[in-house]
């Protein structure tokens, strides 16, 4: 077995990828990611001691956060990147050790292998195989460690976006590193790890709240918005991923150049923010969820900027038009780095766009979104009245991720089959399974309320808690809300843990349950929280509506 990875929903055969990732990740990249993660845990062991003694290394917090983000599914496929990062991580770790020793702080009892291993690039592969996921022999401990690790990875992604906008919380950084260090501690019992997983949910809520504050403070509260899905006859740049700061910089630099900007995938909700509406060349959304990019990037004709995860290994036919930035990377693809002043120069991609044909139109019309918590709460009286009158019988939270598996057609059919007196609350790219269906409205309230990106699942939690308050209920689970969520990668794990921490029960996950959940851990989640899978539309509807 040259690799083992089961962090995403597409884990081969529902068990794990052992030769090559279904995502396109090669075995050597997988090994380097494992070794990088191991070294980040070693850094965490020492940095926790530093924090406990009042020593704050901001650059270390940033390094760990970005490192975690880089290992999320479909972010970085470049072995060279990870080899360099491992070398950098060893230096960061040893610099912390040196700083602690100068302060006279005793660290002699930190003798875990992750804290002391050294080696040259020649033995990185052997070390990676030695410390990989399967090195934890007890499957329940392994399962809980990975559940925590993936929750922290997603948390790091959300913290990164907030950080880009100047918002950070040292308590979140402290927890992420404490959690990473805990996954190296063999004295922790399964019960203690379950408790840590729930604590991860607490900090997941804090992180999503921080990002919500960062986004809304910077760009305004999302508004109900009609987004064009057709095209204009101008050269253009397609921007995908999640990073709104990158979009802001791109819009500023393309202003007045004759180059249009379109969003793709999870960048669609940028259209809901007031700050971006002042740009007349911010045209609309092109295409669908991330997994269709191999076709849609082809027909777009212009260059594509990948700002975060959701990159599919590009075809040679358009690879020269793909640019990455931030922690995203792929061998042979041009990367736009941040300058010393913290800004990014997009002039190369803009000039590239000018040489390209306009996008090929693949659809026409508009889609409606912008139903984040502030907007929905502004409509609260209308929503409450519709519930009280019986016009709205039930809400279905169908947030989460989309993916390639044919079984995900279930979510389109489920949306179509829902009774006309139900409303879908969504966030994340799962919405592309039904956001272009004509499902109508209920008294002017659209039957699909899109809150935004996957991190905006926080909005759905805020809405639920507000409705609980309005209706005078003691428990959020008494609301007429059902949860039928699709998942794909680690940010979905973060959102799940956040919902569990908030007390939400009876969440159904699909199209399959995570491969990293051992039978015993899955049993705990079922018994304590009512976690379930999906079957078929007809039977699931009976279950939800029964």
N, C-alpha and C positions, 0 to 999 in steps of 0.2 A: 504494500500500500504506500504510494508515493505522497499522498496527502490525505487529510480527512477534514471535511468541512460540512457542517449541517446547520449553519446559522440562518439560512433563508428557507422559504416555503418550498422552493424547487429542489431541495436536497434529493439526490438521485435515489430512486426507488423508495422514497419516503424514509430513507435511512441516513444517507450522507454521500457526498461526492468524494471518491477515493482515487480517481485518475485525473480528472479535470472537472472544474466547476461547471455546472449547467449554465451559470452566469457568463462563462467564457474565461474565467480565471484559470491560469495554468497551474500545474502542480508546484512549480518552483516559486511562483508568486504566493501561493497559499502557504508554503513553508516559511517564506520570509515574513508574511503577515503574522503567522503564529509566533515566530521568534521576536518580532517587533513588539507584539502584545506582551510577551513574557518580560521583555526588557522594560516596558512601560510599568509593569507591575513592580519590578525591582526599583525603579525610580520612586514609585509611590511609597514603598516601604520606608525609604529615607526621608522623603519630603513630608510624610506625616509627622515624623519626629521633628523636622524643622518647624512645621506649623505649630506643633505643641509647645515649642520653645520660643514662639513669637517671631520666627524667621520666615519671611514671605518672599518667595521667588516667583514673581509674576510671569517671567519668561518660561519657567518650568510648567506652571499651570497651563499656559498657552500651548506649550509643546505637547503635553499629555492630551489635552483636548483635541488638538489637530490630529495627533497620532491615532486616537480612537476613531475619529471621523474617517480617516483615510482607509481604515480596515472594514468599513461597512460595505455590504454587497453593492457592486456596480459603481464604486467610486474610483479606485485606482488599481490599474492592471499592470503597473510598471515595476518589474523586479529591481531595476537600477535605483528607483526611488526608495524602495524599502531597504535595500542594502545600505544605502547612504543614511537612511533614518535610523537603522540599527546602530551604526557606528556613532551617529550623533547622540543617540539615546545612551550609549555606554559612557560617552563623555559627560553628558548631563548628569547621569547617575553619580559618576565619580566626582564631579564638581560639587555636588550636594554633600557627598561624604566628606570631601576636603573642607568645605565651609563649616560643617558641623564639628569636625575635629579642631579647627582653629578656635571655635567658640568653646572648646573644652567639653563638648557634649559626648557622652559615652555611647557609642553605637556598636560595641563589640558583640552584643547579643543578637544583632541582626545578621545572622549567618546563613540565611536561606540562599539557595543556589542562584535564584533570580537576582539577588543583591550582590553576588560576588563573582559570577561567571565572567570569564574573559575569553577572547578568542579572535582569530583572524577570519577574514572572509572565507578562507579555504575550508573552515569547519562549520560555517553557518548552517549548511544543509543538515549535517549530522546532528548538530545541536537542536535544530528545529524538529527533527524526527523524534528526538529524545524527549522533548518537552511539549509535544503536541497535545491536542484535546484528549486523545485516548490514553494519555499517560496517567490520568485520574482513573483508577481501576473501578472504584465503586460507582456504578451507573447513576445512582440517585444523587450522590455528592457531585458527580460530573454534571448532571442535569441542572442542579441548582446553581452551581458555579457559572455555567454558561448562561442560564436565565438572567442572573445578575449582571454578567459581563455584557450581554447583548442589550440589557436595559440601560447600562451605563454608556454603551456606544451610541445609542440613540439620543440619550441625554446630552452627550458631547456634541452631537450634530446641532441640536437646538441651541446649546450654549454658544456654539461657534457663531451662529447667525446673529445672536444677540450681541456677542462680543464685537462683531464687525460693525455694529451700529453704536458701539461705545457703552454697552450695558454688560455688567458682569456681577457675579455674586460669589464671593470667596467661599461661602459655606457650600455652594454647589461644587466648586472645585475640590474642596476638602473632602466632601462625601465621595466624589467619583474616585479619588485616590484611596480613600479608606476602603471602599468596596473592592477595588482592584486588589489591594493588598490582602483583603480577607479571602479572596479566592486562592491564595497560596497557603492558607492556614489549615493544616490537616487536623487541628484540634477542634475545629468547629463542627458541631453536630448538624444533622439535617434540619432539626427544628430551628437552630440558630441561623442557618442559611435561609430558611423560609422567612424568618423574621427580617433578615437583611434584604430579601427580595421585596418584601412589603415596604421597607424603608426606602428602597430604590423607587418605589411608586410615589412615595411622599416627595422625594426630591425631583422626580419626573414632573409632578404637578408644579413645583416651584420653578423649574426650568422653563416649562411651557408658559407659565405666567410671566416670567421675565422676558421671554421672547415676544409675547403678546404686547407687553408694555413697550419693548424696544420698537416693534413694528408700528404700533399705533401712535406712539409719541413722535416718531420720525415722519411717518407718512399719512397719519390721520386714521380714523376708524373706517374700515371697509363699508361701502355703501352698496345698495342694490344697483346692479349695473348690467346692462346688456352688452355682451361682448361679441364683436363681429368674428365670424369664422370663415369669411371669404378673403380674397386678396385684392391688392391694388397692382397697378402696372409700373412698379418701381423696383429697383434692386433692393435687397433687404437682408437683414441678419435675423436669425432665429435664435432665441435664448431659452435654454432649458435648465432644469434644476430647481433650486429653491432660494437662491441668495438674492434678496431684494437690493442690497447695497451694490452688487455687480450690475443689476439692471439699471439702477439710478445712474451710475457712472456711464454706462453704455448710452442711455438716453441723452445725457448731457453732451456726450462727445459726438453723437450722431445728429444732434439738432442742427438743422440748416445745411446738412450735407447732401440731401436728396436720397438718403438711405432710410428705408422704413425698418421698424423693429416689430417682430412678432414673438409671442410667447409659445412655448410648447410644454406639454406635460404639466408638471407641478408648478410651473411659473404662471399658469393661467390666472390664479387669484390676484396677481399683481394689478390686474385691471380694476379691481374693486377699490384700491386705495386712491383717495383724492389727489395725493401729490403727483401721481403719474398721469393724471388726466389732462394735464396742461400741455403734454407733448403731442402735437398733431400727427407726428410720424410714428406714434405708438399705435399700431394699426389694429391688432386683434390677436386671436389665437389660431395657430396652425396645427392641425392634426389632433392627436389623441394621447393616450398614455404612453409611457416610456418605451414599452416593448414593441411598439409599432414604428419606432424611429428608423429602422433599416429601410423601410419603404418611404416614409414621410421625409426623411432627410434627403433622400434621392430626388424627390420631386420638388423640394423647396428651391433647389438651384443655388441659393446663396450660402454663405458660411454659417456655421452653427457654433454657438458658445455654450459649453457645458460648465455650469457653475458649481454643481454638487453631484450627488449620486444620481443614478438612473442612466448611466452611460452603457450602451450595448456596444461590444466590440465592433468598430465601424468597418464597413465594406471598403474595399480598395476603390470602388467607383466614386466614393465621396469622402474618403478619409482625409484627403488634402484640404477639405473644406471644414473640418472639425478642429476647433480650438478648445483647450481646457484651461481652467484657472482654479485658484484655490488649492484644495487637496486632491483635485481630480487629476488623473493621469492615464495615459495610454502610450505604449511605445510607438514612436514615429509620428505622433500627433503634436502640433505646435502648442506650447504652453505659454500663457500670459501671466507673468509674475507680478507681484506687488512691488512698487518702487520704494525707495528709501523714505519717501514722503507719505507712504501708506496708500497711494493712489495707483490705479492701473491704467496703462496706456493702451487703448483699444484702436489706435490708428491703423495698425496692420490689418486687423479684421475689417475695419471700415473701408480701407482701400481695396481689400479683396472683394468686398460686397459690390463695390462700384463696377468691377469687371464682370459681374455675373448677371445672368438673365433674371427677370422677376420670377417669383414663385409660380408654380403651376397650381391652379385652383383645384382643390380636391373636394370642396363642399361649399355651400352657401348658407347664409342665415345668421342667426344670433343664438347665444345661450345666455341664461341669466344666472348671476351669482351675487355674492356679497352679503350673505346672511350670517356674519359673525355675531358674537353675542351682543355687541352694542346695538346693531341694527335690529336683531330679533327682539331685544328687550324694548326697543322703541315701538315695536309692534305688539308688545305684550298684551295690551288690552284686547286687541283684535284676536290674538291667538287664544287667550283665556276664554273669551266669549265663544269662540268656535268650539272649544273643548266642552264648555258648560252646556252649549246648545246641542251638542252631539254631532255637529257638522264635522268635527275631527274626532274620530274614535281612538286613534292610536298613532304614535310616532314610531318610526323605525330608524334607528341609527345604523346606517350602512356606510360608515366611514372606513378608511384604511387604504389598502394598496390594490393595484391591478397587477396582472401578470399574464404570461403567455399561455398557461394551461387551458385547454379547451373546456375543462370543467368550470372555468370561471364564467362561462356563458350563463351559468346558474343565476348569477346576480342580475343579469339583464332580464331573464325570465321571471325571477322573483319580483323585481320592480314592476314588471308588466302585470303580474298577477295580483298585486296588492289591491285591496278594495279601494274604491274611489274616496272613501272617508279617512284615508290614512295619508300621512306626510312623511317623506324621507328626509332625515337630517344626515348630511354627509360632509366629509372633508377628506383630503387626500386624493390620489389618482383613481381610487375605486369608483369615483363618480362617473368616469368615462364609460362605464358599463351602462349608464342609464340617463346621463344628463342631457342627451340630445333626443330623448324620447318625448313625445307629446303626451305628457301625463296630466296636463290641465292644472287647475287650481281649485281651491276651496274658499269661496267668498273673497277672491282676490289674493289669497295666500298660495303661492306656487306649491305644488306637491313635492318638488325637490328643492330643498333649502341647502345651498352649498356654502359652508362656512369658510372654505379656503384650502390651504395646504394641510398636510398630515399633522403638522404641529398645531393647527387650528382646531384639532379635536378638543383642545382645551376649551374652545368656545362652546362646543356641544355640552361639555360638563358644566360650564357656567350657566348655560341655558337650563339644563336639567335641575340644577340646584336652585335656580331662581323660581322655576315652576313649582318645585317642592314647597318653597316658602310661600308663594302666592296661594297655593291650594291648601296651605296649613297642614301639610303632611309631616309625619315624623321620620319617614324613610324615603330616600330617593327611589327605591324599588317599588313604592306604591304608585308611582306615576304610570300613566298609560304609554310607557316607552319600552320597546324591545330592541335588543342589540344583535344584529346579524352582520358581523364585521369580517371583511376580507383582509388578510395580512400577507406580507411578502418578506420584508426585511426587518432589521433591528429597531428602527424607529417605531415600527408597529408594536414591538415588544415593550418599548418605553411607554407608549400610549396605553397598552393593556394594563401594565403595572400601575399606571396612574389611575385608571378607572377602578381597579381593584382596591387601591388605597382609599379612594373616595367612597367605597362601599357599594359600588355597582355590582350586581349579581346577575347570574344567568346570561352571560355573554356567550354568543355562539361564534366560533371562529371557523373560517374555511379558506380555501376549499379543502385543506387538510389541516390537522393539528400539527404543531411544531414537532419536527423529528427529534429535537433536543430534549423533549420532555420524556423522561423515563416513565414506565407504567405507574410506578409508585408516586412520582411527583404529579403526574397527570391525575391520579386518583385523589390526591390532596386538593388540587384545584377544582376538581369536580365536586367533591364533598363539601369543601369550605365555601366555594364561590359559585358553584353551579355552572362552571365552564362546560361548554358542549361543542360538538361539531355540527356539520350540516349533513342532510341526507338528500332529499329531492324537494322541489318547490312545493308540490301538493302536500306532502306530509309535514314539511316544515311550517307551512302556512297554518295548517290545522293546529300544530303545536303552539305557535305564537299567538294565534287568535282564540285558541280554546279557553 
